[in-house]
Amino acid sequence: MAAISASQVKELRERTGLGMMECKKALTEAGGDIEVAIENLRKSSGLKAAKKAGRTAAEGAVVTRVADDGRYGVVVEINSETDFVARDDNFKAFADKIADAFFTAKIEDVAAVMEGALETAREQLVQKIGENIGVRRCAVVEAPEGGVVGEYVHGGRIGVLTVLKGGNAEVAKDVAMHVAAINPAVARPEDMPQEKLDAEKAIILAQPDMAGKPEQIAEKMVQGRLKKYLAENSLTEQPFVKDPNQTVAEFAKTAGGEVVGFTRFEVGEGIEKEEVDFAKEVMEQAGRS
């Protein structure tokens, strides 16, 4: 029997959307003939998952895990097509299994973690539920010496990990709750990318009240407004949601902590959702039957 090449597996994956191991098995059974492998897969339920692969999965869940000693944590986004499926017990169990795997591996490489048994489990879930399911991304964060990682998940859709130098888990969790609610752009003013500052400066200079101002006065106004912009968009400078009389930095300091950073995942952010005309879809399907 001829050996199955990586290029054959790659072609079959691209044409069917199925996992590497399933494609390799199909090619082996078909003696390396891609067309025969596709025909065999069409006869089986395996291709059911592939037929869903092109559909947008912008719902789902965000799951977090933090080590008992608070030294590191992971946050993972797992997607489905509908919110209904995201509430399904089978989907939730799969999401927990994925989070546990990333927590054990301590790496962010989705392809590496999903290879093998987890990819098979995903494909089986797609076949069982009838929707496209995907593991989109993972972030791993670690606390500095003497620091702590905090976690907070809101409604299964927003997950946050915060990193403090010093402090404790409860304070780190409260800061994570603030991040979930307010969604700051950066952790500290000095973390703001220069391109964002430049863009904000251009907006300020274009405002009507800047017209005709002497250069020195205009620069002072710009700097003042940039300072306000940084305060509004930096986690440490924002009024703490549970006590607006102090900033987040001041709140953390009361417990001997200092905010180092945060990671915030929200289900579907950045995914362009398809606008589906269901009436048209039904008519098209009826016309093909």
Backbone bond lengths (Angstrom), bond angles and torsions (degrees), N, CA, C in turn:
res aa  C-N    CA-C-N  psi(-1)  N-CA   C-N-CA  omega(-1)  CA-C   N-CA-C  phi
1 M - - - 1.468 - - 1.524 109.71 -
2 A 1.342 116.60 132.87 1.457 120.83 -178.13 1.530 110.36 -67.86
3 A 1.331 114.27 144.15 1.463 119.47 178.26 1.522 109.91 -69.58
4 I 1.324 115.71 144.74 1.464 120.96 178.84 1.521 108.54 -87.66
5 S 1.326 117.04 123.89 1.461 121.00 -177.50 1.524 111.38 -86.92
6 A 1.322 115.26 159.85 1.464 121.01 178.42 1.526 110.99 -63.78
7 S 1.327 116.15 -34.20 1.468 119.52 -179.31 1.526 111.31 -67.36
8 Q 1.358 116.73 -34.91 1.468 120.29 177.20 1.529 110.50 -65.92
9 V 1.328 115.27 -43.47 1.473 119.74 178.50 1.517 110.03 -62.23
10 K 1.333 115.68 -42.32 1.474 120.72 -179.48 1.527 110.85 -62.17
11 E 1.341 116.77 -43.77 1.463 119.93 -179.91 1.519 111.58 -63.65
12 L 1.336 115.94 -42.59 1.466 119.01 -179.69 1.523 110.96 -66.69
13 R 1.318 116.56 -37.74 1.472 119.81 177.33 1.526 110.64 -62.05
14 E 1.342 115.97 -43.02 1.463 120.18 -178.97 1.526 111.80 -67.00
15 R 1.324 116.36 -32.90 1.462 119.90 -177.56 1.520 113.43 -84.19
16 T 1.339 116.79 -20.88 1.472 119.34 -176.52 1.526 113.53 -117.66
17 G 1.329 116.41 -25.09 1.460 119.44 -176.39 1.513 113.84 79.39
18 L 1.328 117.53 7.33 1.465 121.02 -178.45 1.530 111.33 -84.86
19 G 1.329 116.07 169.19 1.455 121.47 -178.07 1.520 113.07 -72.07
20 M 1.320 115.00 161.25 1.454 121.00 -176.34 1.528 112.43 -59.48
21 M 1.327 117.13 -47.24 1.455 120.05 -176.74 1.524 111.75 -65.91
22 E 1.327 116.20 -38.59 1.455 119.49 179.88 1.532 110.56 -67.34
23 C 1.347 116.23 -38.23 1.459 120.74 178.31 1.533 110.73 -66.60
24 K 1.329 115.50 -41.92 1.461 119.26 179.98 1.528 110.85 -63.47
25 K 1.328 116.04 -41.67 1.462 120.73 179.17 1.527 110.63 -63.43
26 A 1.340 115.96 -43.41 1.467 120.36 -179.35 1.528 111.02 -64.03
27 L 1.325 116.68 -40.05 1.461 120.80 178.54 1.530 111.43 -66.42
28 T 1.317 115.30 -39.12 1.473 119.48 178.75 1.517 110.66 -62.82
29 E 1.325 115.86 -44.93 1.464 120.54 179.77 1.521 112.03 -67.26
30 A 1.357 115.18 -25.97 1.470 119.46 -179.55 1.520 112.06 -95.43
31 G 1.324 117.51 9.24 1.449 120.80 178.98 1.508 113.70 65.18
32 G 1.322 117.20 26.53 1.454 121.62 178.03 1.511 114.55 87.66
33 D 1.322 118.17 0.24 1.467 122.33 -179.77 1.532 109.22 -85.72
34 I 1.325 116.08 110.46 1.465 120.71 -175.61 1.521 111.87 -62.68
35 E 1.337 117.39 -42.13 1.466 120.33 -178.37 1.520 111.37 -64.56
36 V 1.327 116.54 -40.02 1.468 120.17 177.03 1.525 109.96 -65.98
37 A 1.333 116.20 -40.93 1.468 120.25 178.75 1.520 110.79 -59.77
38 I 1.343 116.57 -42.69 1.465 120.80 179.07 1.518 110.41 -64.27
39 E 1.326 117.04 -43.05 1.467 121.13 179.56 1.527 110.61 -61.60
40 N 1.346 116.00 -43.15 1.469 119.57 178.66 1.520 111.61 -64.28
41 L 1.352 115.93 -40.25 1.457 120.05 179.48 1.527 111.31 -66.21
42 R 1.325 115.95 -35.12 1.468 119.43 178.31 1.530 110.98 -64.96
43 K 1.321 115.90 -28.46 1.463 120.33 179.77 1.531 111.87 -78.95
44 S 1.329 115.20 -19.44 1.466 119.75 -178.86 1.519 109.99 -101.12
45 S 1.316 115.83 174.94 1.467 120.23 179.21 1.516 111.51 -81.28
46 G 1.322 116.46 -8.59 1.465 119.55 -176.30 1.500 114.17 -59.75
47 L 1.334 116.83 -32.35 1.460 119.49 -176.83 1.520 112.10 -78.56
48 K 1.314 116.71 -8.66 1.460 119.59 177.16 1.518 111.42 -59.52
49 A 1.336 116.76 -37.78 1.466 120.40 178.58 1.505 111.12 -66.44
50 A 1.330 116.69 -38.62 1.460 120.47 -178.28 1.513 111.18 -65.27
51 K 1.318 116.83 -35.69 1.461 119.44 -179.24 1.523 111.92 -65.20
52 K 1.343 116.36 -20.10 1.458 120.18 179.14 1.526 112.54 -92.24
53 A 1.324 117.38 -11.50 1.457 121.12 -167.41 1.513 113.82 -62.16
54 G 1.345 118.38 -27.83 1.441 119.98 -177.11 1.516 113.65 -85.14
55 R 1.317 118.12 -5.99 1.452 120.86 -176.95 1.527 110.92 -84.38
56 T 1.327 115.65 140.91 1.458 121.11 -175.06 1.523 112.06 -69.19
57 A 1.329 115.64 126.71 1.463 121.24 175.98 1.522 107.55 -110.31
58 A 1.331 116.27 95.02 1.460 120.97 -175.53 1.518 112.91 -117.38
59 E 1.344 116.42 4.73 1.460 121.02 172.46 1.522 107.30 -103.55
60 G 1.326 117.88 -169.02 1.451 119.50 177.07 1.509 113.87 130.79
61 A 1.322 115.40 -142.63 1.461 120.15 -173.96 1.526 110.87 -149.07
62 V 1.325 114.52 154.12 1.464 122.08 170.88 1.526 106.83 -116.00
63 V 1.334 115.59 130.03 1.463 121.29 -176.91 1.523 109.02 -125.79
64 T 1.328 116.71 141.06 1.467 121.47 178.58 1.521 110.83 -121.72
65 R 1.325 114.54 156.86 1.464 122.62 172.34 1.528 107.45 -142.66
66 V 1.333 116.85 137.00 1.469 121.76 176.90 1.525 108.73 -131.89
67 A 1.319 116.15 137.00 1.463 121.40 179.64 1.527 110.75 -60.88
68 D 1.320 115.80 150.57 1.465 120.90 -178.68 1.522 112.51 -56.30
69 D 1.343 116.71 -33.54 1.463 119.05 179.98 1.530 112.53 -88.99
70 G 1.334 116.55 2.84 1.458 120.55 176.98 1.516 115.23 72.14
71 R 1.318 117.90 13.91 1.465 119.62 -175.07 1.527 113.42 -80.73
72 Y 1.324 117.78 -26.76 1.465 119.21 177.10 1.521 110.33 -153.33
73 G 1.325 115.18 162.92 1.459 120.15 178.95 1.514 110.86 -154.67
74 V 1.330 115.90 165.09 1.461 121.08 176.59 1.522 109.09 -131.94
75 V 1.324 115.79 150.34 1.457 122.71 173.20 1.525 106.56 -131.16
76 V 1.343 115.80 132.50 1.462 121.33 -173.95 1.522 109.54 -131.37
77 E 1.344 116.07 140.87 1.467 121.09 174.04 1.524 108.92 -109.79
78 I 1.330 115.79 125.68 1.462 122.68 176.99 1.524 107.09 -119.44
79 N 1.341 117.13 128.09 1.458 120.54 -172.51 1.523 114.40 -108.79
80 S 1.327 113.19 151.05 1.467 122.50 171.50 1.526 106.39 -133.46
81 E 1.327 116.15 174.03 1.463 119.34 179.54 1.520 112.56 -80.73
82 T 1.331 116.97 -32.53 1.461 120.33 -175.82 1.529 110.96 -129.65
83 D 1.323 114.34 155.14 1.462 120.75 176.62 1.519 110.70 -66.96
84 F 1.335 116.30 -29.34 1.467 120.71 178.73 1.525 110.56 -59.07
85 V 1.330 116.89 -46.17 1.462 120.94 179.15 1.522 110.71 -67.55
86 A 1.327 117.45 -35.17 1.464 120.71 179.53 1.522 112.24 -61.04
87 R 1.328 116.20 -21.97 1.475 120.60 179.00 1.531 111.98 -94.14
88 D 1.318 116.62 -3.09 1.463 121.13 -178.87 1.531 110.66 -71.71
89 D 1.315 117.04 139.91 1.463 121.53 -177.88 1.535 112.19 -62.22
90 N 1.333 116.66 -34.95 1.463 119.75 178.74 1.528 110.68 -65.31
91 F 1.322 116.18 -41.59 1.463 120.55 177.99 1.529 110.43 -65.43
92 K 1.329 116.30 -43.11 1.470 120.20 -179.68 1.524 111.08 -61.90
93 A 1.333 116.21 -41.37 1.466 120.27 179.32 1.524 110.48 -64.47
94 F 1.335 116.51 -39.51 1.468 121.14 177.63 1.522 110.08 -64.33
95 A 1.341 117.32 -43.84 1.464 121.73 -179.93 1.529 110.95 -61.15
96 D 1.326 116.57 -40.87 1.468 120.60 178.29 1.528 110.93 -64.93
97 K 1.324 116.08 -40.21 1.467 120.63 178.72 1.534 110.48 -62.86
98 I 1.324 116.22 -41.54 1.470 121.01 179.31 1.525 110.31 -65.01
99 A 1.320 116.60 -44.81 1.475 120.28 -179.95 1.525 110.74 -61.38
100 D 1.321 116.83 -41.26 1.466 120.76 178.28 1.531 111.12 -62.27
101 A 1.335 115.86 -38.95 1.469 120.19 -179.15 1.525 111.44 -65.79
102 F 1.323 116.74 -44.08 1.465 119.87 178.42 1.525 111.00 -67.02
103 F 1.331 115.67 -36.68 1.459 119.95 179.44 1.528 110.87 -63.37
104 T 1.313 116.26 -39.39 1.466 121.35 178.66 1.526 111.41 -71.48
105 A 1.340 115.84 -41.95 1.466 120.20 -177.04 1.531 112.50 -73.53
106 K 1.326 116.54 -31.57 1.482 122.30 -177.86 1.528 112.19 57.11
107 I 1.329 116.30 37.04 1.461 120.89 174.79 1.524 109.05 -132.71
108 E 1.339 116.84 159.19 1.458 122.12 -176.85 1.527 112.76 -100.73
109 D 1.328 117.64 -2.32 1.461 122.47 -176.62 1.531 110.15 -74.62
110 V 1.335 115.80 102.61 1.464 120.43 -176.34 1.519 111.58 -62.52
111 A 1.331 116.94 -44.12 1.467 120.49 -177.85 1.522 111.40 -60.98
112 A 1.326 116.38 -40.88 1.466 120.40 -178.23 1.524 111.55 -67.02
113 V 1.326 116.40 -42.20 1.477 119.58 -178.19 1.528 111.24 -72.35
114 M 1.330 116.57 -35.30 1.457 120.55 -175.42 1.528 113.61 -80.26
115 E 1.312 117.27 -13.67 1.467 120.07 -176.16 1.540 111.15 -61.08
116 G 1.307 115.57 135.65 1.462 119.68 175.32 1.512 113.80 91.55
117 A 1.335 116.63 -125.80 1.471 122.24 -171.34 1.524 112.94 -61.63
118 L 1.330 117.83 -38.35 1.460 119.75 -178.55 1.524 111.72 -69.02
119 E 1.323 116.83 -36.60 1.465 119.89 176.74 1.525 109.95 -66.53
120 T 1.317 116.18 -38.96 1.467 119.88 176.43 1.527 110.39 -62.56
121 A 1.324 116.57 -41.37 1.469 121.05 178.82 1.530 110.23 -63.84
122 R 1.328 116.84 -38.19 1.467 120.00 178.09 1.523 110.97 -63.53
123 E 1.331 116.13 -46.43 1.459 120.39 -179.10 1.531 111.13 -62.80
124 Q 1.317 116.54 -39.11 1.464 120.26 178.83 1.527 110.77 -65.69
125 L 1.336 116.48 -36.76 1.461 120.36 179.02 1.528 110.40 -68.40
126 V 1.333 117.08 -38.99 1.461 121.37 176.48 1.527 109.81 -58.85
127 Q 1.324 116.03 -44.82 1.463 120.64 -179.71 1.530 111.54 -65.62
128 K 1.310 116.19 -37.95 1.464 120.72 -177.96 1.522 112.08 -72.89
129 I 1.342 116.13 -43.35 1.464 120.90 -174.35 1.529 111.55 -87.08
130 G 1.341 116.21 -34.85 1.463 119.62 -179.40 1.510 113.84 88.08
131 E 1.314 117.94 18.84 1.463 122.21 175.76 1.523 109.65 -129.88
132 N 1.326 114.55 156.88 1.458 119.50 174.09 1.525 109.00 -69.28
133 I 1.309 116.95 129.99 1.467 123.46 178.21 1.528 107.14 -123.03
134 G 1.307 117.47 134.21 1.462 119.82 -179.76 1.512 112.59 -145.84
135 V 1.330 115.40 147.87 1.465 120.79 173.46 1.522 105.76 -97.90
136 R 1.316 116.53 112.86 1.459 120.92 -169.28 1.522 114.29 -86.36
137 R 1.346 117.03 -47.80 1.464 119.54 -172.66 1.522 111.07 -163.02
138 C 1.331 113.88 160.74 1.459 121.32 177.68 1.515 108.53 -145.49
139 A 1.304 116.22 146.20 1.465 121.61 173.19 1.523 108.48 -128.51
140 V 1.311 116.03 137.13 1.467 122.80 176.27 1.518 108.33 -114.33
141 V 1.317 117.23 127.52 1.468 120.61 179.15 1.528 109.19 -124.37
142 E 1.323 114.71 148.69 1.462 120.64 179.02 1.516 110.00 -128.67
143 A 1.306 116.20 146.05 1.465 121.66 179.13 1.520 109.93 -89.26
144 P 1.333 117.52 149.03 1.461 119.57 174.85 1.523 110.54 -70.74
145 E 1.301 116.92 169.76 1.469 121.44 178.65 1.525 109.97 -53.89
146 G 1.333 115.84 125.37 1.462 120.48 -179.48 1.511 113.88 81.86
147 G 1.339 116.26 1.16 1.448 120.51 -178.94 1.512 112.47 -98.30
148 V 1.331 115.68 -171.04 1.462 120.15 -175.87 1.526 109.72 -152.74
149 V 1.337 115.12 147.83 1.465 122.26 172.91 1.521 108.32 -103.16
150 G 1.331 116.67 131.96 1.457 121.41 177.20 1.513 110.63 -111.90
151 E 1.325 117.72 156.39 1.465 121.17 -178.98 1.516 110.60 -135.50
152 Y 1.324 114.12 149.55 1.459 120.20 173.45 1.525 107.96 -155.28
153 V 1.333 116.70 132.76 1.462 122.41 176.94 1.514 108.29 -122.74
154 H 1.331 116.04 127.59 1.464 120.64 -179.16 1.527 109.88 -108.61
155 G 1.329 115.25 113.98 1.454 120.59 175.51 1.509 115.42 61.04
156 G 1.327 117.10 17.61 1.450 120.52 -179.01 1.516 114.32 73.68
157 R 1.341 117.33 0.59 1.461 121.11 -174.64 1.531 113.66 -111.97
158 I 1.315 116.88 -24.15 1.465 120.97 178.46 1.523 108.03 -124.15
159 G 1.317 116.77 123.80 1.454 121.07 179.10 1.518 109.94 -124.30
160 V 1.321 115.87 135.71 1.464 121.18 -177.20 1.523 110.88 -131.74
161 L 1.315 115.43 136.76 1.461 122.14 168.61 1.525 107.19 -117.84
162 T 1.327 116.71 130.63 1.457 120.84 175.77 1.519 109.43 -115.36
163 V 1.322 115.72 152.27 1.459 121.38 178.82 1.520 108.86 -122.62
164 L 1.332 115.08 123.32 1.465 120.88 177.60 1.522 110.16 -116.63
165 K 1.295 114.82 146.20 1.462 120.95 167.85 1.515 105.74 -94.81
166 G 1.340 116.84 115.71 1.464 119.54 -171.76 1.513 109.57 79.59
167 G 1.339 117.20 -158.84 1.452 120.80 179.57 1.511 112.57 72.98
168 N 1.323 115.67 -159.89 1.468 120.80 -179.78 1.513 109.81 -149.00
169 A 1.330 116.54 174.00 1.462 121.97 -174.30 1.522 112.51 -62.99
170 E 1.325 116.91 -37.17 1.461 120.13 -177.96 1.518 111.39 -66.36
171 V 1.329 116.43 -43.09 1.470 121.01 177.80 1.523 110.20 -65.08
172 A 1.348 116.09 -42.70 1.459 120.33 179.09 1.531 110.90 -62.15
173 K 1.344 117.01 -35.94 1.461 120.72 177.72 1.523 110.71 -67.30
174 D 1.336 117.42 -41.64 1.459 120.82 178.94 1.533 111.46 -63.72
175 V 1.319 116.13 -38.01 1.463 119.71 176.83 1.533 109.70 -66.20
176 A 1.347 116.49 -39.02 1.461 120.66 177.61 1.527 110.86 -63.12
177 M 1.330 116.47 -37.59 1.456 120.92 177.65 1.531 110.19 -62.83
178 H 1.316 116.30 -40.73 1.467 121.15 177.00 1.527 110.13 -61.16
179 V 1.319 116.60 -45.02 1.470 121.02 -179.54 1.523 110.51 -61.47
180 A 1.329 117.00 -41.47 1.465 120.96 179.26 1.521 110.58 -61.15
181 A 1.325 117.12 -40.72 1.458 121.65 -175.82 1.530 112.90 -77.70
182 I 1.326 117.61 -42.59 1.472 121.77 -170.62 1.520 113.43 -98.34
183 N 1.329 117.77 -27.46 1.465 123.24 179.07 1.536 112.87 56.44
184 P 1.327 117.94 62.42 1.465 120.36 177.55 1.519 111.30 -65.10
185 A 1.323 115.91 156.60 1.473 120.30 -178.63 1.524 111.29 -76.67
186 V 1.336 116.61 -39.48 1.466 121.79 -177.47 1.518 109.64 -141.17
187 A 1.325 116.28 167.49 1.465 120.36 179.84 1.525 111.30 -76.79
188 R 1.346 116.56 -45.24 1.467 121.74 -176.54 1.520 109.53 -132.76
189 P 1.335 118.49 154.71 1.472 120.38 -179.62 1.522 113.33 -52.86
190 E 1.333 116.75 -38.43 1.466 119.70 -178.28 1.528 112.64 -70.17
191 D 1.332 117.13 -10.10 1.465 120.23 179.23 1.534 112.60 -86.30
192 M 1.327 117.49 -9.78 1.463 120.61 -177.20 1.529 110.36 -66.03
193 P 1.326 119.25 125.22 1.467 122.03 179.29 1.528 111.47 -60.24
194 Q 1.307 116.63 141.98 1.456 121.27 -177.91 1.524 111.76 -60.65
195 E 1.341 117.00 -35.20 1.464 118.66 -179.14 1.525 112.13 -64.11
196 K 1.350 116.76 -32.17 1.459 119.58 176.95 1.531 110.78 -70.90
197 L 1.334 116.11 -37.86 1.464 119.93 176.86 1.521 110.70 -65.19
198 D 1.328 116.16 -41.39 1.465 120.41 179.33 1.528 110.46 -63.55
199 A 1.331 116.14 -41.14 1.467 120.32 179.67 1.522 110.86 -65.61
200 E 1.339 116.71 -40.64 1.456 120.91 178.90 1.525 110.61 -66.71
201 K 1.320 116.42 -38.80 1.472 120.61 178.47 1.520 110.35 -62.61
202 A 1.323 117.13 -41.04 1.464 121.27 178.56 1.528 110.72 -62.63
203 I 1.330 116.50 -38.64 1.467 120.94 178.26 1.524 110.12 -65.28
204 I 1.318 116.20 -44.25 1.465 120.79 -179.70 1.523 110.93 -61.59
205 L 1.328 116.52 -45.55 1.463 121.05 -178.50 1.526 112.10 -64.82
206 A 1.325 116.97 -24.99 1.460 120.82 -179.04 1.520 112.95 -85.28
207 Q 1.339 117.45 -6.36 1.459 120.68 -178.72 1.533 110.74 -71.39
208 P 1.349 117.48 144.67 1.472 121.94 -173.40 1.525 114.93 -54.39
209 D 1.327 117.44 -37.25 1.460 118.78 -175.69 1.526 113.08 -74.55
210 M 1.329 117.64 -3.47 1.463 120.85 177.25 1.523 111.83 -90.73
211 A 1.318 115.62 -13.53 1.461 119.98 -176.40 1.534 111.21 -63.42
212 G 1.317 115.68 131.45 1.467 121.29 175.01 1.515 115.74 76.50
213 K 1.321 117.89 3.92 1.466 120.29 -179.83 1.536 110.16 -75.15
214 P 1.330 117.49 141.07 1.459 120.38 173.88 1.530 110.17 -58.66
215 E 1.312 116.53 150.01 1.460 121.35 -173.17 1.523 113.07 -54.86
216 Q 1.335 117.65 -45.07 1.471 120.28 -177.42 1.521 111.61 -65.93
217 I 1.329 116.37 -41.28 1.465 120.26 179.07 1.520 110.06 -67.17
218 A 1.328 116.53 -42.71 1.458 120.82 179.26 1.529 110.73 -60.38
219 E 1.336 117.11 -41.77 1.460 120.79 -179.69 1.528 111.30 -64.60
220 K 1.341 116.73 -39.44 1.461 120.32 177.86 1.529 110.61 -63.94
221 M 1.329 116.01 -41.16 1.462 120.39 179.15 1.537 110.27 -64.88
222 V 1.324 115.60 -41.16 1.461 120.49 179.55 1.516 110.76 -62.35
223 Q 1.331 116.46 -47.18 1.459 120.42 -178.87 1.525 111.75 -63.34
224 G 1.328 116.19 -38.46 1.461 120.29 178.33 1.518 112.20 -63.76
225 R 1.327 115.28 -41.57 1.459 119.33 -178.75 1.533 111.47 -75.02
226 L 1.327 116.55 -32.64 1.468 119.04 175.12 1.524 110.80 -65.56
227 K 1.334 115.76 -37.71 1.462 120.18 177.74 1.533 110.29 -62.22
228 K 1.331 115.53 -41.68 1.459 120.12 178.19 1.528 110.50 -65.99
229 Y 1.332 116.24 -40.71 1.460 121.65 178.75 1.530 110.63 -60.27
230 L 1.328 116.59 -44.47 1.465 120.85 179.52 1.524 111.21 -65.04
231 A 1.334 116.50 -39.34 1.467 119.98 179.55 1.524 111.13 -64.77
232 E 1.330 116.50 -38.14 1.460 120.53 -177.85 1.524 112.37 -73.58
233 N 1.326 116.95 -26.97 1.461 120.88 -172.81 1.527 114.88 -109.79
234 S 1.324 117.50 -0.04 1.464 121.84 178.87 1.522 109.61 -104.94
235 L 1.316 117.06 128.24 1.458 122.38 -176.67 1.522 112.70 -51.82
236 T 1.317 117.02 -48.80 1.464 120.09 -174.02 1.526 113.26 -63.27
237 E 1.354 117.00 -26.89 1.468 120.67 -175.00 1.516 113.36 -95.36
238 Q 1.322 117.32 -7.83 1.460 120.29 -177.29 1.525 111.51 -77.21
239 P 1.342 117.17 147.75 1.467 119.59 173.37 1.527 109.09 -63.04
240 F 1.313 116.69 130.24 1.458 121.72 -177.00 1.531 109.75 -65.85
241 V 1.338 118.08 131.96 1.465 121.51 -173.28 1.534 113.29 -60.19
242 K 1.312 117.34 -31.63 1.468 119.95 -177.73 1.522 112.47 -88.32
243 D 1.332 117.02 -10.59 1.461 122.31 176.83 1.526 109.17 -159.10
244 P 1.346 117.56 85.32 1.467 121.85 -175.75 1.540 114.58 -61.30
245 N 1.328 117.14 -8.83 1.466 119.83 179.36 1.528 112.37 -77.68
246 Q 1.324 117.11 -7.36 1.460 120.51 176.03 1.519 109.96 -134.73
247 T 1.333 115.33 152.55 1.458 119.13 177.57 1.525 109.49 -78.62
248 V 1.321 115.52 168.35 1.460 120.00 177.52 1.525 110.09 -62.12
249 A 1.335 116.73 -39.01 1.462 120.33 178.87 1.527 110.79 -62.36
250 E 1.328 116.55 -41.33 1.466 120.85 179.69 1.528 110.75 -67.25
251 F 1.336 116.11 -39.12 1.466 119.81 177.63 1.525 110.33 -61.15
252 A 1.327 117.21 -47.30 1.469 120.61 -179.21 1.524 110.69 -63.09
253 K 1.319 116.02 -36.59 1.473 120.86 -177.54 1.522 112.08 -65.36
254 T 1.350 117.05 -29.70 1.470 119.80 179.85 1.521 111.88 -62.62
255 A 1.354 116.26 -22.58 1.466 120.76 178.39 1.523 111.02 -107.39
256 G 1.328 116.15 17.65 1.455 119.87 179.19 1.508 113.87 74.52
257 G 1.341 116.87 22.17 1.463 120.77 -177.56 1.511 113.28 -110.93
258 E 1.322 114.65 159.57 1.468 122.25 176.22 1.527 107.73 -136.13
259 V 1.318 116.25 129.04 1.467 120.58 -179.11 1.525 109.70 -70.34
260 V 1.336 115.11 126.33 1.468 121.25 178.41 1.524 110.85 -102.38
261 G 1.333 117.03 -42.06 1.460 119.73 -178.95 1.523 111.56 -178.10
262 F 1.330 115.05 179.12 1.466 120.43 177.82 1.521 109.67 -154.62
263 T 1.336 114.48 158.95 1.459 122.10 172.98 1.522 106.87 -131.20
264 R 1.322 115.70 128.20 1.468 120.57 -177.22 1.526 109.50 -126.92
265 F 1.336 116.24 120.99 1.463 122.30 175.34 1.522 108.49 -110.74
266 E 1.318 116.76 134.05 1.462 121.59 172.03 1.519 107.97 -124.73
267 V 1.311 116.48 133.86 1.464 121.45 -176.57 1.526 110.92 -53.99
268 G 1.330 115.39 127.09 1.457 120.88 172.94 1.506 117.19 78.45
269 E 1.350 118.35 -1.24 1.469 118.20 -177.91 1.526 110.01 -63.72
270 G 1.323 114.90 133.26 1.461 119.92 179.94 1.511 114.98 85.06
271 I 1.338 117.56 -6.02 1.462 120.64 178.34 1.521 108.96 -93.51
272 E 1.316 115.93 126.94 1.463 120.32 177.32 1.514 108.53 -80.56
273 K 1.326 115.57 112.58 1.464 120.11 -176.80 1.527 111.00 -79.83
274 E 1.322 114.27 142.77 1.455 120.12 177.24 1.526 110.23 -76.46
275 E 1.325 115.56 137.96 1.461 120.35 172.65 1.524 106.97 -93.51
276 V 1.309 116.45 108.15 1.460 120.64 -173.79 1.526 110.19 -98.70
277 D 1.328 115.85 126.77 1.461 122.11 173.41 1.535 106.52 -91.06
278 F 1.337 115.77 95.04 1.463 119.92 -173.58 1.522 112.12 -64.85
279 A 1.337 117.44 -35.82 1.465 120.04 179.21 1.524 109.99 -62.49
280 K 1.336 116.20 -43.69 1.457 120.70 179.75 1.529 110.36 -65.52
281 E 1.369 115.88 -39.93 1.458 120.50 -179.90 1.524 111.17 -61.78
282 V 1.344 116.50 -42.61 1.459 120.73 179.46 1.534 110.96 -64.64
283 M 1.343 116.02 -41.08 1.460 120.36 179.75 1.515 111.68 -63.82
284 E 1.366 115.18 -40.38 1.457 119.23 179.46 1.518 111.50 -65.51
285 Q 1.330 115.64 -41.49 1.467 119.67 178.76 1.518 110.94 -66.07
286 A 1.325 116.92 -38.20 1.464 121.53 179.13 1.519 109.99 -65.07
287 G 1.337 115.82 -36.77 1.458 120.56 -179.11 1.508 112.37 -68.91
288 R 1.362 115.98 -27.93 1.472 119.86 -179.28 1.522 112.39 -84.87
289 S 1.334 116.13 -15.54 1.470 119.24 -176.64 1.529 111.61 -85.13
